[in-house]
Amino acid sequence: MAAAAVAVAVCASAGCSGTDPEEVRNRRETYCTRLAVWERAERASEGGDEVAGYAVVAAAKALDQEGLDVDGSHILQDTGLAVGGDPAAEGRAAAYCADTGFETLVK
């Protein structure tokens, strides 16, 4: 029992995801969908949609907390920078979606 508690603590501190593959897919799809909504709103009006920006950052935070970044990406940081107006960070966020199979959702 103590070994199991230690394993859980180590996994939690290392960012291991205990979720099943379908849950991982759903979280990534949610993020990419919210990123796409924010991108469309950003292009439709100068200054974009603040609510969509908050939603995509919240989805990025969930990915970050679950350790679902891909190959050293920094999804939460890149998303925050993208919403703040950094086009290179937006490109990295969109690349995350492409790398996880949701390239058709984003620009």
Backbone as ProteinMPNN parsed JSONL, in Angstrom:
{"seq_chain_A": "MAAAAVAVAVCASAGCSGTDPEEVRNRRETYCTRLAVWERAERASEGGDEVAGYAVVAAAKALDQEGLDVDGSHILQDTGLAVGGDPAAEGRAAAYCADTGFETLVK", "coords_chain_A": {"N_chain_A": [[0.822, -1.19, 0.0], [1.91, 1.277, 0.812], [3.865, 1.525, -1.132], [2.324, 1.901, -3.414], [1.19, 4.385, -2.859], [3.482, 5.975, -2.89], [4.218, 5.652, -5.572], [2.068, 6.901, -6.858], [2.409, 9.513, -5.88], [4.937, 10.143, -6.961], [4.372, 9.97, -9.69], [2.443, 11.986, -9.919], [3.954, 14.257, -9.275], [5.751, 14.232, -11.355], [4.251, 14.749, -13.522], [2.772, 12.795, -14.822], [0.208, 11.36, -16.745], [-2.751, 10.035, -15.736], [-4.929, 9.45, -17.149], [-7.123, 7.854, -19.482], [-6.539, 6.866, -22.952], [-8.66, 7.869, -24.556], [-9.654, 9.969, -23.033], [-7.419, 11.655, -23.05], [-7.348, 12.258, -25.781], [-9.803, 13.62, -25.973], [-9.308, 15.878, -24.34], [-7.266, 17.125, -25.773], [-8.598, 17.621, -28.187], [-10.572, 19.384, -27.282], [-8.95, 21.546, -26.512], [-7.824, 22.277, -29.028], [-10.122, 22.91, -30.467], [-11.039, 25.117, -29.006], [-8.879, 26.811, -29.423], [-9.144, 27.226, -32.166], [-11.624, 28.563, -32.255], [-10.922, 30.896, -30.886], [-8.945, 31.866, -32.675], [-10.512, 32.401, -34.977], [-12.222, 34.382, -33.96], [-10.353, 36.318, -33.326], [-9.444, 37.076, -35.847], [-11.762, 38.048, -36.942], [-12.401, 40.394, -35.622], [-10.793, 43.343, -34.577], [-8.695, 43.064, -31.861], [-9.959, 40.844, -30.95], [-11.714, 38.195, -29.187], [-12.265, 38.287, -25.907], [-13.353, 36.411, -24.099], [-13.142, 34.003, -25.523], [-10.388, 33.883, -25.603], [-9.762, 33.522, -22.873], [-10.945, 31.013, -22.552], [-9.419, 29.301, -24.211], [-6.935, 29.5, -22.981], [-7.549, 28.369, -20.502], [-8.081, 25.738, -21.318], [-5.543, 25.069, -22.229], [-4.171, 25.165, -19.842], [-5.269, 22.965, -18.523], [-4.246, 20.893, -20.136], [-1.524, 21.27, -19.647], [-1.372, 20.77, -16.876], [-1.955, 18.073, -16.864], [0.236, 17.08, -18.066], [0.357, 16.848, -20.837], [1.756, 17.975, -22.925], [3.551, 17.975, -26.044], [6.493, 16.522, -27.164], [8.292, 18.312, -25.746], [6.958, 20.724, -26.014], [5.549, 23.841, -24.946], [2.787, 24.32, -24.042], [0.978, 25.821, -22.435], [2.368, 28.233, -21.91], [2.883, 29.068, -24.568], [0.259, 29.387, -25.508], [-0.742, 31.431, -23.856], [0.964, 33.516, -24.648], [0.231, 33.668, -27.349], [-2.467, 34.495, -27.226], [-1.941, 36.933, -26.188], [-0.979, 38.234, -28.4], [1.27, 37.322, -29.824], [2.469, 36.19, -32.77], [4.264, 34.1, -33.439], [4.107, 32.388, -31.253], [1.447, 31.686, -31.496], [1.618, 30.193, -33.824], [3.124, 28.03, -32.858], [1.299, 26.96, -31.044], [-0.741, 26.19, -32.788], [0.717, 24.293, -34.196], [0.984, 22.351, -32.245], [-1.598, 21.322, -32.23], [-1.674, 20.241, -34.801], [0.301, 18.297, -34.514], [-0.95, 16.566, -32.792], [-3.034, 15.526, -34.178], [-5.185, 17.167, -34.83], [-5.141, 19.061, -36.833], [-6.917, 20.063, -38.724], [-8.656, 21.668, -37.394], [-7.534, 24.108, -36.76], [-5.939, 27.155, -38.025]], "CA_chain_A": [[0.0, 0.0, 0.0], [2.802, 2.433, 0.854], [4.523, 1.622, -2.44], [1.356, 2.474, -4.352], [1.085, 5.811, -2.547], [4.709, 6.601, -3.381], [4.143, 5.665, -7.037], [1.116, 7.948, -7.229], [3.039, 10.8, -5.588], [5.998, 10.358, -7.946], [3.73, 10.22, -10.979], [1.802, 13.299, -9.865], [4.968, 15.312, -9.317], [6.44, 14.174, -12.642], [3.334, 15.149, -14.586], [2.221, 11.641, -15.521], [-1.223, 11.427, -16.954], [-3.406, 8.789, -15.397], [-6.152, 9.353, -17.922], [-7.095, 6.896, -20.577], [-6.27, 7.495, -24.259], [-9.828, 8.61, -25.043], [-9.687, 11.219, -22.275], [-6.328, 12.471, -23.594], [-7.823, 12.728, -27.084], [-10.851, 14.616, -25.733], [-8.695, 17.116, -23.831], [-6.554, 17.764, -26.888], [-9.6, 18.128, -29.123], [-11.162, 20.568, -26.652], [-7.983, 22.637, -26.639], [-7.697, 22.706, -30.427], [-11.384, 23.552, -30.832], [-11.044, 26.452, -28.39], [-7.879, 27.613, -30.127], [-9.734, 27.598, -33.454], [-12.645, 29.585, -31.99], [-10.204, 32.134, -30.586], [-8.322, 32.357, -33.916], [-11.554, 32.991, -35.832], [-12.661, 35.631, -33.33], [-9.232, 37.26, -33.444], [-9.401, 37.561, -37.217], [-13.023, 38.708, -37.27], [-12.467, 41.729, -35.034], [-9.547, 43.815, -33.983], [-8.746, 42.863, -30.42], [-10.429, 39.486, -30.702], [-12.756, 37.86, -28.231], [-11.611, 38.046, -24.621], [-13.874, 35.169, -23.519], [-12.508, 32.895, -26.249], [-9.003, 33.853, -25.144], [-9.74, 32.875, -21.557], [-11.311, 29.602, -22.708], [-8.298, 28.531, -24.764], [-5.894, 29.445, -21.947], [-7.998, 27.379, -19.518], [-7.864, 24.412, -21.909], [-4.09, 24.845, -22.232], [-3.784, 24.893, -18.452], [-5.644, 21.574, -18.249], [-3.246, 20.049, -20.806], [-0.263, 21.43, -18.93], [-1.482, 20.085, -15.587], [-1.964, 16.634, -17.121], [1.497, 16.698, -18.701], [0.032, 16.421, -22.198], [2.553, 18.658, -23.948], [4.138, 17.044, -27.008], [7.898, 16.738, -27.532], [8.889, 19.503, -25.155], [6.218, 21.963, -26.255], [5.162, 24.578, -23.739], [1.474, 24.697, -24.536], [0.369, 26.891, -21.642], [3.115, 29.463, -22.18], [2.645, 29.477, -25.955], [-1.122, 29.847, -25.653], [-0.825, 32.747, -23.229], [1.638, 34.479, -25.529], [-0.578, 33.807, -28.565], [-3.617, 35.335, -26.885], [-1.384, 38.271, -25.989], [-0.638, 38.842, -29.68], [2.531, 36.817, -30.383], [2.158, 35.285, -33.882], [5.114, 32.902, -33.404], [3.515, 31.506, -30.243], [0.219, 31.157, -32.096], [2.054, 29.14, -34.737], [3.509, 26.857, -32.059], [0.062, 26.386, -30.503], [-1.382, 25.497, -33.908], [1.543, 23.117, -34.495], [0.615, 21.34, -31.249], [-2.822, 20.682, -32.715], [-1.292, 19.415, -35.953], [1.068, 17.154, -34.01], [-1.826, 15.658, -32.058], [-4.071, 15.02, -35.067], [-6.316, 18.087, -34.958], [-4.703, 20.161, -37.692], [-8.015, 20.633, -39.5], [-9.424, 22.6, -36.572], [-6.862, 25.404, -36.633], [-5.431, 27.726, -39.285]], "C_chain_A": [[0.868, 1.257, 0.0], [3.501, 2.628, -0.479], [3.595, 2.24, -3.468], [1.213, 3.973, -4.118], [2.306, 6.57, -3.044], [4.671, 6.706, -4.897], [3.198, 6.754, -7.522], [1.732, 9.323, -7.004], [4.13, 11.128, -6.598], [5.391, 10.7, -9.293], [3.101, 11.611, -10.999], [2.828, 14.417, -9.956], [5.708, 15.346, -10.639], [5.535, 14.553, -13.798], [2.785, 13.989, -15.377], [0.72, 11.818, -15.66], [-1.824, 10.068, -16.651], [-4.671, 8.585, -16.199], [-5.993, 8.366, -19.058], [-6.911, 7.614, -21.911], [-7.446, 8.301, -24.81], [-9.95, 9.955, -24.326], [-8.601, 12.178, -22.767], [-6.765, 13.076, -24.924], [-8.87, 13.831, -26.9], [-10.28, 15.935, -25.234], [-7.981, 17.868, -24.951], [-7.532, 18.348, -27.9], [-10.269, 19.388, -28.568], [-10.229, 21.763, -26.789], [-7.956, 23.168, -28.072], [-8.972, 23.375, -30.926], [-11.437, 24.966, -30.264], [-10.015, 27.369, -29.038], [-8.451, 28.1, -31.456], [-10.793, 28.685, -33.28], [-11.97, 30.924, -31.706], [-9.572, 32.715, -31.857], [-9.35, 33.03, -34.82], [-12.03, 34.331, -35.263], [-11.595, 36.71, -33.464], [-9.188, 37.873, -34.845], [-10.653, 38.353, -37.6], [-13.098, 40.129, -36.716], [-11.126, 42.096, -34.433], [-9.658, 43.696, -32.467], [-9.304, 41.518, -30.028], [-11.526, 39.389, -29.669], [-12.089, 37.465, -26.918], [-12.069, 36.731, -23.989], [-13.251, 33.961, -24.203], [-11.047, 32.769, -25.85], [-8.871, 33.176, -23.797], [-10.018, 31.38, -21.678], [-10.147, 28.773, -23.236], [-7.151, 28.454, -23.76], [-6.278, 28.427, -20.874], [-7.793, 25.96, -20.041], [-6.376, 24.077, -21.944], [-3.597, 24.513, -20.829], [-4.117, 23.453, -18.084], [-4.643, 20.614, -18.896], [-1.926, 20.084, -20.052], [-0.283, 20.666, -17.606], [-1.463, 18.57, -15.742], [-0.662, 16.156, -17.763], [1.313, 16.238, -20.135], [0.693, 17.27, -23.276], [3.187, 17.595, -24.841], [5.574, 17.456, -27.295], [8.465, 18.058, -27.023], [8.167, 20.799, -25.455], [5.853, 22.592, -24.911], [3.789, 25.179, -24.009], [0.838, 25.835, -23.743], [1.062, 28.225, -21.916], [2.833, 29.961, -23.597], [1.233, 30.012, -26.151], [-1.3, 31.23, -25.036], [-0.191, 33.83, -24.083], [0.83, 34.725, -26.801], [-1.766, 34.728, -28.315], [-3.168, 36.774, -26.641], [-0.904, 38.94, -27.267], [0.652, 38.375, -30.323], [2.243, 35.813, -31.502], [3.021, 34.019, -33.903], [4.564, 31.894, -32.395], [2.214, 30.903, -30.76], [0.55, 30.024, -33.062], [2.45, 27.875, -33.996], [2.278, 26.174, -31.468], [-0.68, 25.615, -31.595], [-0.607, 24.241, -34.287], [1.26, 21.994, -33.505], [-0.621, 20.587, -31.73], [-2.529, 19.788, -33.913], [-0.57, 18.153, -35.492], [0.199, 16.138, -33.287], [-3.031, 15.203, -32.877], [-5.271, 15.924, -35.262], [-5.98, 19.294, -35.826], [-5.844, 20.801, -38.465], [-8.839, 21.634, -38.698], [-8.835, 24.002, -36.554], [-6.325, 25.867, -37.972], [-4.141, 27.082, -39.723]], "O_chain_A": [[0.587, 2.201, -0.738], [3.71, 3.76, -0.915], [4.036, 3.025, -4.308], [1.125, 4.746, -5.073], [2.183, 7.682, -3.559], [5.048, 7.736, -5.454], [3.497, 7.451, -8.492], [1.593, 10.208, -7.849], [4.236, 12.27, -7.045], [5.851, 11.623, -9.965], [3.218, 12.331, -11.99], [2.599, 15.416, -10.637], [6.244, 16.389, -11.013], [5.994, 14.668, -14.934], [2.363, 14.18, -16.517], [0.06, 12.367, -14.777], [-1.44, 9.064, -17.251], [-5.414, 7.635, -15.95], [-4.889, 8.086, -19.526], [-7.103, 8.827, -21.998], [-7.235, 9.32, -25.467], [-10.306, 10.961, -24.94], [-8.841, 13.38, -22.886], [-6.574, 14.268, -25.163], [-8.83, 14.851, -27.587], [-10.723, 17.001, -25.662], [-8.083, 19.09, -25.059], [-7.317, 19.447, -28.411], [-10.503, 20.346, -29.304], [-10.663, 22.86, -27.141], [-8.055, 24.375, -28.293], [-8.907, 24.31, -31.725], [-11.833, 25.904, -30.957], [-10.251, 28.568, -29.184], [-8.261, 29.258, -31.827], [-10.851, 29.625, -34.073], [-12.391, 31.96, -32.22], [-9.654, 33.921, -32.091], [-9.094, 34.103, -35.366], [-12.216, 35.295, -36.005], [-11.909, 37.879, -33.691], [-8.922, 39.066, -34.993], [-10.606, 39.219, -38.473], [-13.786, 40.978, -37.284], [-10.426, 41.261, -33.86], [-10.619, 44.182, -31.87], [-9.142, 41.091, -28.885], [-12.177, 40.376, -29.327], [-11.428, 36.43, -26.835], [-11.258, 36.012, -23.405], [-12.871, 32.999, -23.537], [-10.523, 31.658, -25.767], [-7.979, 32.352, -23.593], [-9.398, 30.573, -20.986], [-9.912, 27.662, -22.76], [-6.462, 27.436, -23.697], [-5.417, 27.695, -20.385], [-7.378, 25.077, -19.291], [-5.991, 22.93, -21.714], [-2.709, 23.678, -20.655], [-3.332, 22.79, -17.406], [-4.237, 19.632, -18.275], [-1.29, 19.05, -19.845], [0.687, 19.992, -17.262], [-1.005, 17.86, -14.847], [-0.48, 14.958, -17.979], [2.021, 15.347, -20.602], [0.238, 17.284, -24.42], [3.338, 16.444, -24.431], [5.838, 18.611, -27.631], [9.049, 18.828, -27.787], [8.7, 21.875, -25.181], [5.858, 21.925, -23.877], [3.648, 26.39, -24.181], [0.22, 26.724, -24.33], [0.394, 29.236, -22.131], [2.572, 31.148, -23.798], [1.032, 30.984, -26.879], [-1.938, 32.1, -25.629], [-0.736, 34.925, -24.225], [0.75, 35.857, -27.278], [-2.035, 35.634, -29.104], [-3.929, 37.716, -26.864], [-0.468, 40.09, -27.234], [1.096, 38.986, -31.295], [1.815, 34.694, -31.22], [2.553, 32.969, -34.343], [4.556, 30.69, -32.653], [1.915, 29.739, -30.49], [-0.155, 29.016, -33.111], [2.151, 26.77, -34.447], [2.221, 24.946, -31.401], [-1.185, 24.519, -31.353], [-1.206, 23.233, -34.659], [1.291, 20.82, -33.873], [-0.681, 19.36, -31.646], [-3.082, 18.694, -34.021], [-0.806, 17.068, -36.022], [0.573, 14.97, -33.18], [-3.943, 14.571, -32.345], [-6.283, 15.488, -35.81], [-6.464, 20.4, -35.59], [-5.752, 21.972, -38.83], [-9.64, 22.372, -39.272], [-9.559, 24.978, -36.355], [-6.256, 25.098, -38.931], [-3.588, 27.45, -40.759]]}, "name": "protein", "num_of_chains": 1, "seq": "MAAAAVAVAVCASAGCSGTDPEEVRNRRETYCTRLAVWERAERASEGGDEVAGYAVVAAAKALDQEGLDVDGSHILQDTGLAVGGDPAAEGRAAAYCADTGFETLVK"}
